[in-house]
Amino acid sequence: QVQLVESGGGLVQAGGSLRLSCAASGRTFSMTVMGWFRQAPGKEREFVAAIRWSGTTTYYGDSVKGRFTISKDNAKNTVYLQMNSLKPEDTAVYYCAAILGPYYSSSFYRTSAYDSWGQGTQVTVTS
């Protein structure tokens, strides 16, 4: 099992930036993909970004392309989400998630593909 702990959320004005961190512990050797999702009140959990743990390939949801950047530090077992040009519609609870073991490359946009989840961190963007 892998435990994930997010940090870095907070309150920011529109146009501002935040960086989220997600620290993994436990059976981290089994991680193959790390992802970020978000969920706003009354909405479904939405894919934000993902990165392959071995390598540097990244993937983004359409709503954040060009504004958000996912990165990782394998030595620290940590994944980051740099969020720039934030908008009020980015307001949500942001969750870190991990796929453990094999995966299909078309699957990591779906919450069902992920095996471990963090507790979430709130991001609020004011206009």
Salt bridges, closest charged atoms under 4 A:
GLU46 OE1 - ARG38 NE 2.82
ASP62 OD1 - LYS65 NZ 3.23
ASP90 OD1 - ARG38 NH1 2.82
ASP90 OD2 - ARG67 NH1 2.73
